[in-house]
Amino acid sequence: MKSNLIKKNFIQSSYFNQRYLKKLSINFSKIISGINQNILELNTTLNVLSENYNFNFKEKDIKKFRNFQNLAIIGMGGSILGTEAIFNFLNKKIKKKVFFFNNLNSDAIINFKDKVNFNKTLFIVISKSGETIETLSNLLSLNIIKKSRKNIIIITENKKNSLNLLSKKYNLYFIEHKENVGGRYSVLSEAGIIPAIIMGLNVSKLRYDLKKYLNDEHKRYLRESSIKISSVLLNKKCNNFILINYAPELEKFLYWYQQLLAESLGKKGKGFLPVVSNCPKDHHSLLQLYLDGPKDKFYHIFSYQHDDKIILNSRKIIKLSHLHGKNIKKIKHAQKDALIKAFQKNKIPFREFKIKKVTEETLGELFAYFILETIIIGKLSGLNPFDQPAVEQVKIFTKKLLK
């Protein structure tokens, strides 16, 4: 199958250490072999990319929940960012009102209670550990827990945790969150797929050919990028990943990618600070820094080529020949291409990703590619891309302070 993405690398050799490249290239082949094996194993995180992934639910049982007019998703981090990305990217196909509770915000809770009919709303509560403080706080704030409620789905590990105990005590619909699938890798598992089904999306297409980049036809770009970015990481010359976005459809996906990068690679004194930069708006606030500030940034440029029906007409107002007859899409692409020319002139490292279509297959490809690339970069750089030990410190301190 052809790729739904156009990908290009512009990483100058001065940004990575040449002596790393040969060793990284050898290690890449070993890592790919291990990844192919891990995908086949049921108790690994990477099994989520398998076409034979064994879901802890039957789709026919989930479809009965599609009758609800509203969908409210309660979660934090990886438990909700992937679903936000799915909704943001494919919202034109979704006929429901969807609400996300992804932070602690009393005003949002009050506003939701005032305006939304709870009986016409399906609530999906997601927490791998079942103990996420923000998720439990939002759930309690909404005050929806009652015996045998038919409009609540709980997704958590099948362990003795708060969410699981709630589901048992109040006879709520429970779906097991697999222990081996960490939050930031869970979008293609139960955590993301169940909301996608209820939104009316084609989840078979979303999960189609997720191993594409492990095949020889597509592996070349994955290999080149993983090796070069690992070298940049080890060389510590660039400390920041700036995710420049010209496609509003991708904004939430990039916040998902932000977490994936930060938690997977930010450890042992290594890592990149990933920052989402929406353009062309940020041309007028950050472009000076991008072009003439410290050379410690690595840029990713995302765009989508699509039809645009808004045509500018300046004939009857003022002569603006450079704008007259143009559409918004053409103007944005001119701004993006101008930025690329400036990056090339100033020898600033960047990658470019162009989206061909807004479809389930495209989004699935994006998820799968960046999951694979991030894991490979972590392994090449001597990091464990699956844990997050420092985060646990703050969770422990928070619980102590609340006692």
C-alpha positions in Angstrom: 0.0 0.0 0.0 1.2 3.5 -0.8 1.9 5.9 1.9 -0.5 8.7 2.8 2.4 10.9 3.8 5.1 12.7 1.9 8.2 12.8 4.1 11.5 14.6 3.6 14.6 15.1 5.7 16.9 18.2 5.7 19.3 17.4 8.5 22.8 18.9 7.9 25.7 16.6 8.8 27.1 19.2 11.3 24.2 18.4 13.6 25.1 14.8 14.2 28.3 13.0 15.1 29.6 10.9 12.2 31.3 8.4 14.4 27.9 7.3 15.8 26.4 6.5 12.4 28.1 3.2 11.7 27.3 1.8 15.1 23.8 3.1 15.0 23.2 1.6 11.6 24.3 -1.9 12.9 22.1 -1.5 16.0 19.1 -0.4 13.9 19.0 -3.8 12.1 19.1 -5.6 15.5 16.4 -3.4 16.9 14.1 -3.9 13.9 14.5 -7.7 14.3 13.5 -7.4 17.9 10.5 -5.2 17.1 9.2 -7.7 14.6 9.4 -10.4 17.2 7.8 -8.2 19.9 4.8 -7.4 17.7 4.0 -11.1 17.7 4.2 -11.5 21.5 1.0 -10.9 23.4 2.6 -9.5 26.5 4.5 -6.7 24.9 3.6 -3.0 24.2 4.4 -3.4 20.5 1.7 -6.1 20.1 -0.7 -3.2 19.7 0.6 -2.9 16.1 -0.3 -6.5 15.3 -3.2 -7.2 12.9 -4.0 -10.0 15.3 -4.2 -7.8 18.4 -6.7 -9.4 20.7 -9.1 -6.8 22.0 -10.7 -7.2 25.4 -14.2 -6.5 24.0 -16.4 -7.4 21.1 -17.3 -4.7 18.7 -20.9 -5.7 18.6 -21.2 -5.1 22.3 -19.7 -1.6 22.0 -21.9 -0.5 19.0 -25.0 -0.4 21.3 -23.5 2.6 23.0 -23.5 4.5 19.6 -27.1 5.7 20.2 -26.0 8.3 22.7 -26.0 11.9 21.3 -23.1 13.1 23.4 -19.8 11.5 24.3 -17.8 12.6 27.3 -14.3 11.2 27.7 -12.5 11.5 31.1 -8.8 10.8 31.2 -5.3 12.2 31.4 -2.2 12.0 29.2 -2.0 9.0 27.0 -5.4 7.8 28.1 -7.1 10.7 26.3 -4.6 12.5 24.0 -4.9 9.8 21.3 -8.7 10.1 21.3 -8.5 13.9 21.1 -6.2 13.4 18.1 -8.7 11.1 16.4 -11.6 13.5 17.0 -9.6 16.6 15.8 -8.4 14.8 12.7 -11.7 13.2 11.6 -14.3 15.5 13.2 -16.1 16.1 9.9 -17.1 12.4 9.9 -18.3 12.5 13.5 -21.9 13.5 14.1 -21.8 13.5 17.9 -20.9 16.2 20.4 -17.7 15.1 22.1 -16.4 16.6 25.3 -12.9 15.9 26.8 -12.1 16.2 30.5 -8.3 16.2 30.3 -7.3 18.6 33.1 -8.7 20.0 36.4 -11.0 22.9 35.6 -14.0 23.6 37.9 -15.5 26.1 35.4 -15.6 23.4 32.7 -17.3 21.0 35.0 -20.0 23.5 36.0 -20.6 24.6 32.4 -20.9 21.0 31.3 -23.4 20.2 34.1 -25.5 23.3 33.2 -25.7 22.7 29.4 -25.6 18.9 28.8 -28.3 16.3 29.3 -26.5 13.5 31.2 -29.1 10.9 30.2 -28.2 11.4 26.6 -24.4 11.3 27.3 -22.1 8.4 27.3 -19.2 8.7 29.7 -16.0 6.8 29.1 -13.5 6.9 32.0 -10.0 5.8 31.1 -7.0 5.3 33.4 -4.5 2.4 33.0 -3.6 2.4 36.7 -7.1 3.2 37.9 -5.7 5.7 40.3 -5.0 8.8 38.2 -5.9 11.7 40.6 -7.2 14.1 37.9 -9.4 11.4 36.3 -10.9 10.3 39.7 -11.4 14.0 40.6 -13.3 14.8 37.4 -15.4 11.6 37.8 -16.4 12.6 41.3 -17.0 16.2 40.3 -19.5 15.1 37.6 -21.3 13.0 40.3 -22.5 10.4 37.8 -21.8 7.2 39.7 -25.0 5.4 40.5 -26.0 1.7 40.7 -26.0 0.0 37.2 -25.7 3.1 35.2 -26.0 2.2 31.5 -24.1 5.2 30.2 -20.7 4.7 31.8 -17.8 2.7 30.4 -14.7 2.1 32.7 -11.4 1.2 31.0 -8.7 0.3 33.5 -6.4 -2.6 34.4 -8.1 -5.7 36.0 -6.5 -5.1 39.3 -7.5 -3.9 42.7 -7.6 -0.2 41.9 -10.2 2.6 42.5 -11.8 2.5 39.1 -12.1 -1.2 38.9 -13.5 -1.3 42.4 -16.1 1.3 41.4 -17.1 -0.7 38.3 -17.7 -3.8 40.5 -19.5 -2.0 43.3 -21.9 -0.1 41.0 -22.1 -2.7 38.3 -20.7 -0.4 35.6 -19.6 -1.6 32.1 -15.9 -2.6 32.5 -13.3 -3.2 29.8 -9.8 -4.3 30.8 -6.8 -2.1 29.9 -3.9 -4.4 29.0 -1.1 -4.2 31.6 1.6 -4.3 28.9 0.3 -1.3 26.9 1.4 2.0 28.4 -0.8 5.1 28.2 1.2 6.9 25.5 1.1 3.8 23.3 -2.5 3.0 23.9 -4.3 4.9 21.2 -4.5 1.9 18.9 -5.7 -0.4 21.8 -8.9 -0.3 23.8 -8.3 3.2 25.1 -8.5 4.8 21.6 -10.4 2.3 19.6 -13.5 2.1 21.8 -14.2 5.9 21.6 -13.5 5.7 17.8 -16.1 3.0 17.4 -18.7 5.0 19.3 -17.8 8.1 17.2 -18.9 6.0 14.2 -15.4 5.7 12.6 -14.0 2.8 10.7 -11.5 1.3 13.1 -10.4 -1.4 10.7 -9.1 1.4 8.5 -7.6 3.1 11.5 -5.6 0.0 12.3 -4.9 -1.0 8.7 -1.3 -2.1 7.8 0.3 -0.7 11.0 3.5 -2.5 10.3 4.0 -0.8 6.9 7.2 0.9 7.9 8.9 -2.4 8.9 8.6 -3.5 5.2 11.5 -2.8 2.9 9.4 -0.5 0.7 8.9 2.0 3.5 11.7 1.1 5.9 14.4 3.3 4.3 12.9 6.6 5.6 12.4 5.1 9.1 16.0 3.9 9.1 17.5 7.2 7.9 15.4 9.3 10.3 15.9 7.1 13.4 19.7 6.9 13.0 20.1 10.6 12.3 17.8 11.8 15.1 19.5 9.4 17.5 22.8 10.9 16.6 21.5 14.4 17.1 20.2 13.3 20.6 23.5 11.7 21.6 25.4 14.7 20.2 23.3 17.0 22.4 23.6 19.8 19.8 19.8 20.3 19.5 17.7 20.2 22.6 14.3 21.3 21.3 11.9 19.7 18.8 9.7 22.5 17.3 6.5 20.9 15.7 5.5 23.6 13.2 1.9 23.0 12.2 0.1 24.4 9.2 -2.8 21.8 9.4 -5.4 22.5 12.1 -6.5 18.9 11.7 -3.2 17.8 13.1 -3.0 20.0 16.2 -4.2 17.4 18.7 -2.1 14.7 17.1 1.0 16.8 17.7 0.1 17.1 21.4 -0.1 13.3 21.4 3.3 13.2 19.7 4.6 15.8 22.2 3.9 13.4 25.1 5.2 10.4 23.2 8.6 12.2 22.7 8.9 13.8 26.1 8.1 10.7 28.2 9.9 8.2 26.0 13.1 10.0 25.4 13.4 12.5 28.3 15.5 10.6 30.8 19.1 10.0 31.9 19.9 13.7 31.1 18.9 13.1 27.5 15.9 14.2 25.5 14.2 16.9 23.4 11.7 19.5 24.6 8.8 19.1 22.0 6.9 22.3 21.4 3.8 22.6 19.2 3.9 25.8 17.1 0.7 26.6 15.1 1.4 28.6 12.0 1.2 31.0 10.2 0.1 32.6 13.5 3.5 31.9 15.2 5.3 33.6 12.3 4.3 36.8 14.0 5.6 35.8 17.5 8.3 33.2 17.2 9.8 33.4 13.7 12.5 35.8 14.7 13.7 33.4 17.3 13.5 30.4 15.0 15.6 32.0 12.3 18.0 34.1 14.3 18.0 32.7 17.8 20.1 29.9 19.4 20.9 27.0 17.0 19.6 24.4 19.4 16.3 23.5 17.7 15.2 20.8 15.3 12.1 21.6 13.3 9.3 19.4 12.0 6.9 21.0 9.5 3.4 19.5 9.1 0.9 20.5 6.4 -2.1 19.2 4.4 -2.8 20.0 0.8 -6.5 20.2 0.3 -9.1 22.2 -1.6 -10.2 25.6 -0.3 -13.4 27.3 -1.4 -12.6 30.7 0.1 -11.2 32.9 -2.7 -10.0 36.4 -1.9 -11.4 39.3 -4.0 -9.7 42.7 -3.6 -10.7 44.3 -6.9 -13.5 46.5 -5.4 -11.6 47.3 -2.2 -7.9 48.0 -2.9 -5.3 46.7 -5.3 -3.6 43.7 -3.7 -2.4 41.7 -6.7 -0.5 39.3 -4.6 -3.7 38.3 -2.7 -6.4 38.8 -5.3 -7.8 35.5 -6.7 -5.9 33.4 -4.2 -7.4 31.0 -1.6 -6.4 30.6 2.0 -4.7 27.3 1.2 -2.4 28.9 -1.4 -1.4 31.6 1.0 -0.6 29.2 3.8 1.5 27.0 1.5 3.3 30.1 0.2 4.2 31.0 3.9 5.3 27.4 4.6 7.4 27.2 1.5 9.0 30.6 2.3 9.9 29.3 5.8 11.5 26.2 4.2 13.5 28.4 1.9 14.7 30.5 4.9 15.6 27.3 6.9 17.6 26.0 3.9 19.4 29.3 3.5 20.2 29.5 7.2 21.2 25.8 7.3 18.6 25.0 10.0 17.7 21.3 10.4 14.2 20.2 9.7 11.9 17.5 8.5 8.7 18.0 6.4 5.5 15.9 6.5 2.7 16.5 4.1 -0.7 14.8 4.6 -2.3 13.7 1.4 -5.8 12.7 2.7 -7.7 13.1 5.9 -8.8 9.5 6.4 -8.6 6.8 9.1 -5.8 5.2 7.2 -3.7 8.3 7.2 -4.1 8.8 11.0 -3.3 5.2 11.7 -0.2 5.5 9.6 0.9 8.6 11.5 0.3 6.9 14.9 2.2 3.8 13.8 5.1 5.6 12.2 5.9 7.9 15.2 5.4 5.1 17.7 8.0 3.0 15.9 10.4 5.8 15.3 10.3 7.0 18.9 10.9 3.5 20.3 13.8 2.9 17.9 15.4 6.3 18.8 15.1 5.4 22.4 16.7 2.0 22.0 19.5 3.4 19.8 20.2 6.0 22.4 20.5 3.6 25.3 17.1 4.6 26.8 14.1 2.6 27.9 11.3 4.2 25.7 8.5 2.5 27.8 9.0 3.7 31.3 8.6 7.1 33.0 10.3 6.8 36.5 10.5 10.6 37.2 6.8 11.1 36.8 6.1 8.5 39.5 8.0 10.7 42.0 5.5 13.6 41.6 2.5 11.2 41.9 3.8 9.8 45.2 4.5 13.4 46.6 1.0 14.5 45.5 -0.7 11.7 47.3 1.3 12.4 50.5 0.4 16.1 50.4 -3.3 15.3 50.0 -3.4 13.0 53.1 
